[in-house]
């Protein structure tokens, strides 16, 4: 009986995009090892005969990416040691989400070239993964930008080594020196002859007319702390039009934070992983640039690594007056990322939102988890939290989930305990709407608590009710709120320590 419940609930979990090549056929390590001797040396087998690789070995993850791109996409690819090594299924999810945005009728199509889609990859890196996938899977053309010599050299090599799509991809250099006033570009790995002029505000016009400089005082707010190479302004030429831009931003503020996850080794240079203010500041700069570029792009998009930053960025987008904001969630294994998209193109149709959404799926972030604790420790604490009220729990350390079966009375025990602890003066949760006196003691309800790895020291905890009309639906939000308080107190460092 428990197995059937698990299968029914699992459908609520975000999964790989249905258009992704790997949605129904995940990479077959045994097959790849038999076909590619260079990959075979990195494959070992568990006691039950399942093939696996050492994810902490950069050479293994790089070789996996190489053979997946060759075997499944017909792409020749390589990067030097230390450069960021992308995971192909994850990056494909982002491409297919943009495909969904472009096919949506929410905003008008503005592409004068008809079905010829043109994208802009901010910080394409040595791997050049998004232009390669977008061109090979969907025939899109791309401008991929970067500021470092190694990234530009290898991005050009990866384009040139795939002549079947090389005409679709331009690698454009972003100059960072204030002594240089030109924006160089290259096409198909060769140096271009056309150069554009840029001033010290990093604005550029193809015809010599500079785009407007920032109407913002970038030093006036702590959340606008990005400084570095141009992002969009100073790279996009006057008159250029794109269907979308995309970005895998530098997620971290410091090298120390970037190196905290010992479970994987995907490489990454400081330029790729770190910038002052981290992803929050970097994406804020994209938003600021988009305010000036407006409809030069149909969609502006970026990957986001922390849900807390996502909320801040959505608030920022509301402030600048975009016409629409869309988000999605990318889940690959136990890693969770978000996609953020916005546009200044007027909506083609009125978007009607429900006044009140039933909150059957709730989540929160645990940041600053102390080093001695792991995700399993958090799972065990979640299990104890619910078992202490008398609820039935089933912990699964393979899927990082706790399945809970609880009644209204069990929820009341949890919330009454909180009310007792809060009576000393902090805060008391309002309980009148979900009290056992106002709700009859109906059958038990089931829900799942899932834990996702984000970046080192950060976990996403998500609660999902199995049924929309569950008798504990009214109390669910308060229960999850109480769970958040307990876990933060137990596992997270206090701010400022």
The 8 nearest C-alpha neighbors of each residue, nearest first, counted from 0:
[[1, 3, 2, 4, 5, 6, 7, 445],
 [2, 0, 4, 3, 5, 6, 393, 402],
 [3, 1, 5, 0, 4, 6, 7, 8],
 [4, 2, 6, 0, 5, 1, 7, 8],
 [5, 3, 1, 7, 2, 6, 8, 0],
 [4, 6, 2, 8, 3, 7, 9, 1],
 [7, 5, 9, 3, 4, 8, 2, 10],
 [8, 6, 4, 5, 9, 10, 3, 465],
 [7, 9, 5, 10, 6, 465, 11, 4],
 [8, 10, 6, 11, 12, 7, 5, 4],
 [9, 11, 8, 12, 7, 6, 13, 14],
 [12, 10, 9, 8, 13, 463, 7, 465],
 [11, 13, 10, 9, 14, 8, 463, 330],
 [14, 12, 330, 11, 328, 329, 15, 10],
 [15, 13, 330, 12, 16, 329, 331, 22],
 [14, 16, 22, 17, 92, 330, 19, 331],
 [15, 17, 19, 18, 92, 14, 22, 95],
 [18, 16, 19, 22, 15, 20, 23, 14],
 [19, 17, 16, 20, 95, 22, 92, 21],
 [20, 18, 16, 21, 22, 17, 91, 92],
 [19, 21, 22, 18, 24, 23, 88, 91],
 [20, 22, 25, 24, 19, 23, 88, 26],
 [21, 23, 19, 15, 17, 24, 20, 25],
 [24, 22, 21, 25, 20, 17, 19, 15],
 [23, 25, 21, 22, 26, 20, 27, 19],
 [26, 24, 21, 27, 23, 22, 20, 88],
 [25, 27, 28, 24, 21, 67, 31, 30],
 [26, 28, 30, 29, 31, 25, 24, 50],
 [27, 29, 31, 30, 32, 50, 26, 51],
 [30, 28, 32, 31, 27, 50, 33, 42],
 [31, 29, 33, 32, 27, 28, 34, 26],
 [30, 32, 28, 34, 33, 29, 35, 27],
 [31, 33, 39, 29, 35, 30, 38, 34],
 [34, 32, 30, 31, 35, 29, 39, 36],
 [33, 35, 31, 32, 30, 36, 39, 38],
 [34, 36, 32, 37, 38, 33, 31, 39],
 [37, 35, 39, 38, 32, 34, 33, 40],
 [36, 38, 35, 39, 40, 62, 41, 32],
 [39, 37, 36, 32, 40, 35, 41, 62],
 [40, 38, 32, 36, 42, 41, 37, 35],
 [39, 41, 38, 42, 37, 36, 32, 43],
 [42, 40, 39, 38, 59, 52, 43, 53],
 [43, 41, 52, 39, 51, 40, 50, 44],
 [44, 42, 51, 50, 52, 41, 45, 40],
 [43, 45, 50, 49, 48, 51, 46, 42],
 [46, 44, 48, 49, 47, 50, 43, 51],
 [47, 45, 48, 44, 49, 50, 43, 51],
 [46, 48, 45, 49, 44, 50, 51, 43],
 [49, 47, 45, 44, 46, 50, 43, 51],
 [48, 50, 45, 44, 47, 51, 46, 43],
 [51, 49, 44, 43, 29, 28, 42, 48],
 [52, 50, 43, 42, 44, 49, 53, 28],
 [53, 51, 42, 54, 41, 43, 59, 50],
 [52, 54, 55, 56, 59, 51, 41, 42],
 [53, 55, 263, 56, 52, 264, 60, 262],
 [54, 56, 263, 264, 53, 262, 57, 261],
 [57, 55, 59, 54, 58, 53, 264, 60],
 [58, 56, 264, 60, 59, 265, 61, 55],
 [59, 57, 61, 56, 60, 62, 80, 41],
 [58, 60, 62, 56, 57, 61, 41, 63],
 [61, 59, 63, 57, 62, 58, 64, 54],
 [62, 60, 58, 64, 63, 59, 84, 57],
 [61, 63, 65, 59, 64, 60, 38, 58],
 [64, 62, 60, 66, 61, 65, 67, 59],
 [65, 63, 61, 67, 62, 66, 68, 60],
 [64, 66, 62, 68, 63, 67, 76, 61],
 [65, 67, 69, 63, 68, 64, 70, 62],
 [68, 66, 70, 64, 69, 71, 65, 63],
 [67, 69, 72, 74, 65, 66, 71, 70],
 [68, 70, 73, 74, 66, 67, 72, 75],
 [71, 69, 67, 66, 68, 73, 72, 74],
 [72, 70, 67, 68, 69, 73, 66, 74],
 [73, 71, 68, 74, 69, 70, 135, 67],
 [74, 72, 69, 70, 71, 68, 75, 135],
 [75, 73, 69, 68, 72, 76, 161, 131],
 [76, 74, 69, 160, 161, 73, 157, 68],
 [75, 77, 157, 65, 74, 78, 68, 69],
 [76, 78, 65, 79, 157, 126, 75, 153],
 [77, 79, 126, 125, 82, 153, 80, 76],
 [80, 78, 82, 81, 77, 153, 125, 149],
 [79, 81, 82, 78, 266, 57, 58, 83],
 [80, 82, 266, 267, 268, 79, 83, 57],
 [83, 81, 267, 266, 80, 268, 79, 84],
 [267, 82, 84, 266, 265, 85, 81, 268],
 [83, 85, 265, 266, 61, 82, 86, 126],
 [86, 84, 87, 83, 265, 64, 90, 128],
 [87, 85, 89, 88, 90, 64, 84, 60],
 [86, 88, 90, 89, 91, 85, 64, 67],
 [89, 87, 91, 90, 86, 92, 21, 19],
 [90, 88, 92, 91, 87, 86, 331, 93],
 [89, 91, 87, 92, 93, 88, 86, 94],
 [90, 92, 94, 88, 89, 93, 87, 95],
 [93, 91, 89, 95, 90, 94, 16, 96],
 [92, 94, 96, 90, 91, 95, 97, 89],
 [95, 93, 91, 97, 92, 96, 98, 133],
 [96, 94, 98, 92, 97, 93, 91, 99],
 [95, 97, 99, 93, 98, 94, 92, 100],
 [98, 96, 100, 99, 94, 95, 101, 93],
 [97, 99, 95, 101, 96, 100, 102, 94],
 [98, 100, 96, 102, 97, 101, 103, 95],
 [101, 99, 97, 103, 98, 102, 96, 298],
 [102, 100, 98, 103, 99, 97, 242, 108],
 [101, 103, 99, 100, 98, 104, 97, 105],
 [104, 102, 100, 101, 105, 99, 106, 98],
 [103, 105, 106, 102, 107, 347, 348, 101],
 [104, 106, 347, 103, 346, 348, 107, 350],
 [107, 105, 346, 347, 104, 345, 344, 108],
 [106, 108, 347, 109, 104, 346, 105, 344],
 [107, 109, 110, 106, 297, 101, 104, 242],
 [108, 110, 111, 107, 297, 242, 344, 294],
 [111, 109, 112, 113, 108, 242, 116, 114],
 [110, 112, 113, 109, 108, 115, 114, 240],
 [113, 111, 110, 115, 114, 116, 109, 117],
 [112, 114, 111, 115, 110, 116, 109, 108],
 [113, 115, 116, 112, 110, 111, 139, 117],
 [114, 116, 112, 113, 117, 139, 140, 110],
 [117, 115, 139, 114, 242, 140, 118, 110],
 [116, 118, 140, 241, 242, 141, 139, 115],
 [119, 117, 141, 243, 244, 241, 242, 140],
 [118, 120, 244, 142, 141, 143, 243, 245],
 [119, 121, 143, 245, 123, 244, 246, 122],
 [122, 120, 246, 144, 123, 245, 119, 143],
 [123, 121, 145, 144, 124, 120, 246, 143],
 [122, 124, 127, 143, 144, 120, 121, 145],
 [125, 123, 150, 126, 127, 122, 145, 154],
 [124, 126, 150, 154, 153, 127, 78, 151],
 [125, 127, 128, 124, 154, 78, 84, 123],
 [128, 126, 123, 154, 124, 125, 129, 130],
 [127, 129, 126, 131, 130, 132, 85, 123],
 [128, 130, 132, 131, 133, 127, 90, 120],
 [131, 129, 133, 132, 141, 128, 134, 127],
 [130, 132, 128, 134, 129, 133, 135, 127],
 [133, 131, 135, 129, 134, 130, 136, 128],
 [134, 132, 130, 136, 137, 139, 131, 135],
 [133, 135, 138, 139, 131, 132, 137, 136],
 [134, 136, 132, 133, 138, 137, 131, 164],
 [137, 135, 133, 132, 134, 138, 72, 139],
 [136, 138, 133, 139, 134, 135, 132, 98],
 [139, 137, 134, 135, 136, 133, 140, 167],
 [140, 138, 134, 116, 137, 133, 117, 141],
 [139, 141, 167, 117, 168, 134, 118, 116],
 [142, 140, 118, 168, 119, 117, 130, 143],
 [141, 143, 169, 119, 170, 168, 120, 118],
 [142, 144, 120, 170, 123, 119, 171, 141],
 [145, 143, 171, 122, 121, 123, 172, 170],
 [144, 146, 122, 172, 173, 123, 147, 151],
 [145, 147, 173, 172, 174, 148, 175, 228],
 [148, 146, 150, 149, 145, 151, 270, 172],
 [149, 147, 151, 150, 152, 146, 145, 153],
 [148, 150, 152, 151, 147, 153, 125, 154],
 [151, 149, 125, 124, 147, 153, 152, 148],
 [150, 152, 154, 148, 149, 153, 155, 147],
 [153, 151, 149, 155, 150, 154, 148, 156],
 [154, 152, 156, 125, 155, 150, 151, 157],
 [153, 155, 125, 157, 151, 127, 156, 152],
 [154, 156, 188, 158, 153, 152, 157, 159],
 [157, 155, 153, 159, 158, 154, 160, 152],
 [158, 156, 154, 160, 155, 76, 159, 153],
 [157, 159, 155, 165, 156, 160, 161, 187],
 [158, 160, 156, 161, 157, 187, 188, 165],
 [161, 159, 157, 158, 156, 162, 75, 76],
 [162, 160, 159, 163, 158, 165, 164, 75],
 [161, 163, 165, 164, 159, 160, 158, 166],
 [162, 164, 161, 165, 166, 135, 160, 167],
 [165, 163, 162, 167, 166, 161, 134, 135],
 [164, 166, 162, 158, 167, 168, 187, 161],
 [167, 165, 164, 168, 187, 162, 163, 169],
 [168, 166, 140, 165, 164, 141, 134, 169],
 [169, 167, 141, 165, 140, 166, 142, 187],
 [170, 168, 186, 142, 187, 143, 141, 171],
 [169, 171, 143, 185, 186, 144, 142, 155],
 [172, 170, 184, 144, 185, 143, 169, 173],
 [171, 173, 184, 183, 145, 146, 144, 174],
 [174, 172, 146, 145, 182, 175, 171, 234],
 [173, 175, 176, 146, 172, 182, 228, 179],
 [176, 174, 228, 177, 173, 146, 227, 229],
 [175, 177, 178, 179, 174, 180, 228, 199],
 [178, 176, 179, 199, 175, 180, 174, 198],
 [177, 179, 176, 180, 175, 199, 181, 174],
 [180, 178, 177, 176, 181, 174, 175, 182],
 [179, 181, 197, 196, 198, 178, 182, 177],
 [182, 180, 196, 195, 179, 197, 183, 194],
 [181, 183, 195, 194, 174, 173, 196, 184],
 [184, 182, 172, 194, 181, 171, 185, 173],
 [183, 185, 171, 172, 191, 190, 182, 170],
 [186, 184, 190, 191, 189, 170, 171, 188],
 [185, 187, 169, 189, 188, 170, 191, 190],
 [188, 186, 189, 165, 159, 169, 158, 166],
 [187, 189, 155, 186, 159, 185, 156, 190],
 [190, 188, 185, 186, 187, 191, 155, 184],
 [191, 189, 185, 186, 184, 192, 188, 183],
 [192, 190, 185, 184, 193, 186, 189, 183],
 [191, 193, 194, 190, 184, 185, 183, 189],
 [194, 192, 191, 195, 184, 183, 182, 190],
 [193, 195, 183, 182, 181, 192, 196, 184],
 [196, 194, 182, 205, 181, 204, 203, 197],
 [195, 197, 181, 203, 180, 207, 182, 204],
 [196, 198, 203, 180, 202, 201, 181, 233],
 [199, 197, 200, 201, 202, 180, 196, 203],
 [198, 200, 201, 177, 197, 202, 180, 178],
 [201, 199, 198, 202, 212, 197, 213, 233],
 [202, 200, 233, 199, 198, 197, 229, 232],
 [203, 201, 233, 197, 232, 210, 200, 209],
 [202, 204, 197, 209, 233, 196, 210, 236],
 [203, 205, 237, 209, 208, 207, 236, 206],
 [206, 204, 237, 236, 195, 207, 203, 208],
 [205, 207, 204, 208, 237, 195, 209, 236],
 [206, 208, 204, 205, 209, 196, 195, 203],
 [209, 207, 204, 206, 210, 205, 203, 237],
 [210, 208, 204, 203, 202, 207, 211, 197],
 [209, 211, 202, 203, 204, 212, 208, 237],
 [212, 210, 209, 213, 202, 291, 214, 203],
 [211, 213, 200, 210, 202, 214, 201, 291],
 [212, 214, 215, 211, 291, 216, 287, 200],
 [213, 215, 212, 216, 211, 291, 287, 217],
 [216, 214, 213, 217, 287, 219, 218, 212],
 [215, 217, 219, 218, 214, 213, 220, 223],
 [216, 218, 223, 219, 215, 220, 224, 225],
 [217, 219, 216, 220, 223, 224, 221, 215],
 [220, 218, 216, 217, 221, 223, 215, 222],
 [221, 219, 222, 223, 218, 217, 224, 216],
 [220, 222, 223, 224, 219, 218, 276, 217],
 [221, 223, 220, 224, 280, 279, 276, 283],
 [224, 222, 221, 220, 217, 280, 225, 283],
 [223, 225, 222, 276, 280, 221, 226, 275],
 [226, 224, 280, 275, 281, 223, 276, 227],
 [227, 225, 224, 228, 275, 274, 281, 229],
 [226, 228, 229, 225, 175, 274, 230, 275],
 [227, 229, 175, 230, 173, 146, 174, 226],
 [230, 228, 233, 231, 201, 232, 227, 234],
 [229, 231, 232, 228, 285, 121, 234, 233],
 [232, 230, 234, 235, 288, 233, 229, 285],
 [233, 231, 202, 234, 288, 235, 230, 229],
 [232, 234, 202, 201, 203, 229, 235, 231],
 [233, 235, 231, 232, 236, 173, 229, 230],
 [236, 234, 231, 232, 233, 239, 237, 203],
 [237, 235, 205, 204, 239, 203, 238, 234],
 [236, 238, 204, 205, 239, 235, 203, 210],
 [237, 239, 236, 240, 205, 295, 204, 235],
 [240, 238, 236, 237, 235, 295, 241, 205],
 [241, 239, 295, 296, 238, 242, 110, 294],
 [242, 240, 296, 117, 243, 118, 295, 297],
 [241, 243, 297, 296, 117, 118, 116, 298],
 [244, 242, 298, 118, 241, 296, 299, 297],
 [243, 245, 119, 299, 118, 120, 300, 298],
 [246, 244, 300, 120, 301, 121, 119, 243],
 [247, 245, 301, 121, 248, 120, 302, 300],
 [246, 248, 302, 301, 249, 245, 122, 121],
 [249, 247, 246, 250, 278, 302, 281, 282],
 [248, 250, 272, 273, 278, 271, 251, 277],
 [251, 249, 278, 277, 248, 272, 273, 304],
 [252, 250, 277, 273, 253, 249, 257, 272],
 [251, 253, 277, 275, 276, 273, 274, 250],
 [254, 252, 255, 256, 251, 273, 257, 274],
 [255, 253, 257, 256, 258, 273, 269, 252],
 [254, 256, 253, 258, 257, 259, 252, 251],
 [255, 257, 253, 254, 258, 259, 251, 252],
 [258, 256, 254, 255, 251, 259, 253, 272],
 [259, 257, 255, 256, 260, 254, 261, 455],
 [258, 260, 455, 256, 257, 261, 255, 456],
 [259, 261, 455, 262, 258, 263, 454, 257],
 [260, 262, 263, 259, 55, 264, 258, 455],
 [263, 261, 260, 55, 54, 264, 259, 53],
 [264, 262, 55, 54, 261, 265, 260, 56],
 [263, 265, 55, 57, 266, 56, 54, 262],
 [264, 266, 84, 57, 83, 263, 267, 60],
 [267, 265, 83, 81, 82, 264, 84, 57],
 [83, 266, 268, 82, 81, 271, 272, 265],
 [267, 269, 271, 270, 82, 272, 81, 83],
 [270, 268, 272, 273, 271, 267, 254, 274],
 [271, 269, 268, 272, 273, 274, 249, 147],
 [272, 270, 268, 269, 249, 267, 273, 83],
 [271, 273, 249, 269, 270, 250, 251, 267],
 [274, 272, 251, 249, 269, 252, 253, 270],
 [273, 275, 277, 252, 276, 249, 251, 272],
 [276, 274, 252, 277, 225, 224, 273, 226],
 [275, 277, 280, 252, 224, 274, 225, 279],
 [278, 276, 252, 251, 274, 250, 279, 275],
 [277, 279, 250, 281, 280, 249, 248, 282],
 [280, 278, 277, 282, 281, 308, 283, 276],
 [279, 281, 276, 283, 225, 278, 223, 282],
 [280, 282, 278, 284, 283, 279, 225, 277],
 [283, 281, 285, 284, 279, 280, 278, 286],
 [282, 284, 280, 286, 281, 285, 279, 287],
 [285, 283, 287, 281, 282, 286, 288, 280],
 [286, 284, 282, 288, 283, 287, 289, 281],
 [287, 285, 289, 283, 284, 288, 282, 290],
 [288, 286, 284, 290, 289, 285, 283, 291],
 [289, 287, 285, 290, 286, 291, 232, 231],
 [288, 290, 292, 286, 291, 293, 287, 285],
 [291, 289, 287, 293, 288, 292, 286, 319],
 [292, 290, 289, 288, 293, 287, 211, 213],
 [291, 293, 289, 295, 290, 294, 288, 296],
 [294, 292, 290, 289, 291, 295, 343, 296],
 [295, 293, 296, 343, 297, 344, 292, 342],
 [296, 294, 240, 292, 293, 241, 239, 297],
 [297, 295, 241, 294, 242, 298, 243, 240],
 [296, 298, 242, 243, 294, 342, 344, 241],
 [299, 297, 243, 342, 296, 341, 242, 300],
 [298, 300, 244, 341, 340, 243, 342, 296],
 [301, 299, 340, 245, 339, 244, 298, 341],
 [302, 300, 246, 245, 339, 338, 303, 247],
 [301, 303, 338, 247, 337, 246, 339, 304],
 [304, 302, 337, 305, 336, 338, 301, 309],
 [303, 305, 336, 337, 250, 302, 306, 453],
 [306, 304, 308, 307, 303, 309, 336, 453],
 [305, 307, 309, 308, 310, 304, 364, 337],
 [306, 308, 309, 305, 310, 311, 364, 363],
 [309, 307, 311, 306, 305, 310, 279, 312],
 [308, 310, 306, 312, 307, 311, 313, 305],
 [309, 311, 313, 308, 307, 312, 314, 306],
 [312, 310, 308, 314, 309, 313, 315, 307],
 [311, 313, 315, 309, 314, 310, 308, 316],
 [314, 312, 316, 310, 315, 311, 309, 317],
 [313, 315, 311, 317, 312, 316, 310, 318],
 [316, 314, 312, 318, 313, 317, 311, 319],
 [317, 315, 313, 319, 318, 314, 321, 312],
 [316, 318, 314, 320, 315, 319, 313, 321],
 [317, 319, 315, 316, 320, 314, 321, 313],
 [320, 318, 316, 317, 321, 315, 290, 286],
 [319, 321, 317, 318, 316, 322, 343, 290],
 [322, 320, 343, 323, 342, 319, 316, 317],
 [323, 321, 343, 342, 345, 344, 320, 346],
 [322, 324, 341, 342, 321, 325, 343, 346],
 [325, 323, 341, 340, 326, 342, 322, 321],
 [324, 326, 340, 339, 341, 323, 327, 338],
 [327, 325, 339, 338, 340, 324, 337, 328],
 [326, 328, 338, 337, 329, 339, 325, 96],
 [329, 327, 337, 336, 338, 330, 13, 326],
 [328, 330, 336, 337, 335, 331, 327, 13],
 [331, 329, 335, 14, 334, 13, 332, 328],
 [330, 332, 334, 333, 89, 329, 335, 15],
 [331, 333, 334, 330, 335, 451, 398, 452],
 [332, 334, 451, 452, 331, 335, 330, 450],
 [335, 333, 452, 453, 331, 332, 451, 330],
 [334, 336, 330, 453, 329, 451, 452, 333],
 [337, 335, 329, 304, 328, 303, 330, 334],
 [338, 336, 328, 303, 329, 327, 302, 304],
 [337, 339, 302, 327, 326, 301, 303, 328],
 [338, 340, 326, 301, 300, 325, 302, 337],
 [341, 339, 300, 325, 299, 324, 326, 298],
 [342, 340, 324, 299, 323, 298, 325, 300],
 [341, 343, 298, 344, 323, 322, 321, 297],
 [342, 344, 321, 322, 293, 294, 345, 341],
 [343, 345, 342, 294, 106, 346, 322, 297],
 [346, 344, 322, 106, 343, 347, 107, 342],
 [347, 345, 106, 348, 105, 344, 107, 322],
 [346, 348, 106, 107, 105, 345, 104, 349],
 [349, 347, 346, 105, 350, 106, 104, 345],
 [348, 350, 351, 346, 347, 105, 352, 106],
 [351, 349, 348, 352, 105, 346, 347, 323],
 [352, 350, 349, 353, 354, 348, 105, 346],
 [351, 353, 354, 350, 355, 356, 349, 323],
 [354, 352, 355, 356, 351, 357, 350, 358],
 [355, 353, 352, 356, 351, 357, 350, 358],
 [354, 356, 353, 357, 352, 358, 351, 359],
 [357, 355, 358, 353, 354, 359, 352, 360],
 [356, 358, 359, 355, 467, 360, 472, 468],
 [359, 357, 360, 356, 361, 476, 472, 475],
 [358, 360, 464, 463, 357, 467, 361, 472],
 [361, 359, 463, 358, 462, 464, 362, 461],
 [362, 360, 462, 461, 359, 358, 463, 363],
 [363, 361, 461, 460, 462, 360, 459, 364],
 [362, 364, 460, 459, 461, 365, 483, 361],
 [365, 363, 459, 458, 366, 460, 306, 457],
 [364, 366, 458, 457, 459, 487, 368, 363],
 [367, 365, 457, 368, 364, 456, 491, 458],
 [366, 368, 491, 456, 492, 369, 457, 365],
 [369, 367, 491, 456, 490, 366, 492, 457],
 [368, 370, 371, 491, 372, 490, 492, 367],
 [369, 371, 372, 368, 456, 373, 367, 490],
 [370, 372, 369, 373, 368, 490, 376, 456],
 [373, 371, 370, 369, 376, 368, 490, 374],
 [372, 374, 376, 375, 377, 371, 370, 368],
 [373, 375, 377, 376, 378, 372, 450, 458],
 [374, 376, 378, 373, 377, 379, 396, 399],
 [377, 375, 379, 373, 374, 378, 372, 380],
 [376, 378, 374, 380, 375, 379, 381, 373],
 [379, 377, 375, 381, 380, 376, 374, 382],
 [380, 378, 382, 376, 381, 377, 375, 383],
 [379, 381, 383, 377, 382, 378, 384, 376],
 [382, 380, 384, 378, 379, 383, 377, 385],
 [381, 383, 379, 380, 384, 385, 386, 392],
 [384, 382, 386, 380, 381, 385, 387, 379],
 [385, 383, 381, 382, 387, 386, 380, 388],
 [384, 386, 387, 383, 388, 382, 390, 381],
 [385, 387, 383, 390, 389, 388, 384, 382],
 [388, 386, 385, 389, 384, 383, 390, 413],
 [387, 389, 386, 409, 385, 390, 412, 413],
 [390, 388, 386, 387, 409, 391, 385, 405],
 [391, 389, 405, 386, 388, 385, 404, 409],
 [390, 392, 404, 403, 386, 405, 389, 393],
 [393, 391, 403, 402, 382, 404, 386, 390],
 [392, 394, 402, 401, 403, 395, 391, 382],
 [393, 395, 401, 400, 396, 392, 402, 382],
 [396, 394, 400, 397, 399, 398, 401, 393],
 [395, 397, 399, 398, 394, 400, 375, 378],
 [398, 396, 395, 399, 400, 394, 375, 333],
 [397, 399, 400, 396, 395, 449, 333, 450],
 [400, 398, 396, 397, 450, 395, 449, 378],
 [401, 399, 449, 395, 398, 448, 394, 450],
 [400, 402, 394, 448, 393, 447, 395, 403],
 [403, 401, 447, 393, 392, 446, 448, 400],
 [404, 402, 392, 446, 445, 391, 447, 405],
 [403, 405, 445, 391, 444, 390, 443, 392],
 [404, 406, 390, 443, 444, 409, 403, 445],
 [407, 405, 443, 409, 408, 444, 410, 442],
 [406, 408, 410, 409, 471, 411, 440, 435],
 [407, 409, 411, 406, 410, 412, 435, 440],
 [410, 408, 412, 406, 388, 411, 407, 405],
 [411, 409, 407, 413, 412, 408, 414, 406],
 [410, 412, 408, 414, 409, 413, 415, 407],
 [411, 413, 409, 415, 410, 414, 388, 416],
 [414, 412, 410, 416, 411, 415, 388, 417],
 [413, 415, 417, 411, 416, 412, 418, 410],
 [414, 416, 418, 412, 417, 413, 411, 419],
 [415, 417, 419, 413, 414, 418, 412, 420],
 [418, 416, 414, 420, 415, 419, 421, 413],
 [417, 419, 415, 421, 416, 427, 420, 414],
 [420, 418, 416, 422, 417, 421, 415, 423],
 [419, 421, 417, 418, 422, 416, 423, 427],
 [422, 420, 418, 423, 419, 427, 426, 425],
 [421, 423, 424, 419, 420, 418, 427, 425],
 [424, 422, 421, 425, 420, 419, 426, 418],
 [423, 425, 422, 421, 426, 427, 420, 419],
 [426, 424, 421, 423, 427, 422, 420, 418],
 [427, 425, 421, 424, 428, 422, 418, 423],
 [426, 428, 421, 418, 429, 422, 425, 417],
 [429, 427, 430, 418, 426, 477, 417, 414],
 [430, 428, 431, 427, 432, 477, 418, 433],
 [429, 431, 432, 433, 434, 428, 414, 474],
 [430, 432, 434, 433, 429, 437, 436, 435],
 [433, 431, 430, 434, 473, 437, 429, 474],
 [432, 434, 474, 473, 431, 430, 435, 438],
 [435, 433, 436, 431, 437, 432, 430, 438],
 [434, 436, 438, 437, 408, 407, 433, 439],
 [435, 437, 434, 438, 439, 433, 431, 440],
 [438, 436, 435, 434, 433, 439, 432, 431],
 [439, 437, 435, 436, 434, 440, 433, 407],
 [440, 438, 441, 435, 437, 436, 407, 470],
 [439, 441, 407, 438, 442, 435, 408, 406],
 [442, 440, 439, 443, 470, 406, 407, 438],
 [443, 441, 444, 406, 440, 470, 407, 405],
 [442, 444, 406, 405, 404, 441, 445, 407],
 [445, 443, 405, 404, 406, 469, 442, 446],
 [446, 444, 404, 403, 465, 405, 464, 443],
 [445, 447, 464, 465, 403, 463, 402, 404],
 [448, 446, 402, 463, 462, 401, 403, 449],
 [447, 449, 462, 401, 461, 400, 402, 463],
 [450, 448, 400, 461, 460, 399, 447, 462],
 [449, 451, 460, 399, 459, 400, 461, 458],
 [452, 450, 333, 459, 458, 334, 335, 453],
 [451, 453, 334, 458, 333, 454, 335, 459],
 [454, 452, 334, 335, 458, 457, 451, 459],
 [453, 455, 457, 456, 452, 260, 458, 304],
 [454, 456, 260, 259, 457, 453, 256, 452],
 [455, 457, 368, 367, 366, 454, 458, 369],
 [456, 458, 366, 454, 455, 365, 453, 367],
 [459, 457, 452, 365, 453, 451, 364, 460],
 [458, 460, 364, 451, 450, 363, 365, 461],
 [461, 459, 450, 362, 363, 449, 364, 458],
 [460, 462, 362, 449, 448, 361, 459, 450],
 [461, 463, 448, 361, 447, 360, 362, 449],
 [464, 462, 360, 447, 446, 359, 465, 448],
 [465, 463, 446, 359, 466, 445, 360, 447],
 [464, 466, 446, 8, 445, 463, 467, 444],
 [467, 465, 469, 468, 464, 445, 359, 444],
 [466, 468, 469, 359, 465, 464, 472, 357],
 [469, 467, 466, 470, 472, 471, 465, 464],
 [468, 470, 472, 466, 471, 467, 444, 464],
 [471, 469, 472, 468, 441, 407, 444, 473],
 [470, 472, 474, 469, 473, 407, 475, 406],
 [473, 471, 475, 469, 474, 470, 468, 359],
 [474, 472, 471, 433, 475, 432, 476, 470],
 [473, 475, 433, 471, 477, 472, 476, 478],
 [474, 476, 478, 472, 477, 473, 471, 479],
 [475, 477, 479, 478, 474, 480, 473, 361],
 [478, 476, 480, 479, 474, 475, 481, 428],
 [477, 479, 481, 475, 480, 476, 482, 474],
 [480, 478, 482, 476, 481, 477, 483, 475],
 [479, 481, 477, 483, 478, 482, 476, 484],
 [480, 482, 478, 484, 483, 479, 477, 485],
 [483, 481, 479, 485, 480, 484, 486, 478],
 [482, 484, 480, 486, 481, 485, 487, 479],
 [485, 483, 481, 487, 482, 486, 488, 480],
 [484, 486, 482, 488, 483, 487, 489, 481],
 [487, 485, 489, 483, 488, 484, 490, 482],
 [488, 486, 491, 484, 489, 490, 485, 483],
 [487, 489, 485, 486, 490, 484, 491, 492],
 [490, 488, 486, 487, 485, 491, 484, 492],
 [489, 491, 368, 487, 486, 488, 369, 492],
 [492, 490, 368, 487, 367, 369, 488, 489],
 [491, 493, 367, 369, 368, 494, 496, 490],
 [492, 494, 496, 495, 491, 367, 488, 487],
 [495, 493, 496, 492, 367, 491, 366, 487],
 [494, 496, 493, 492, 367, 491, 366, 369],
 [495, 494, 493, 492, 367, 491, 369, 368]]
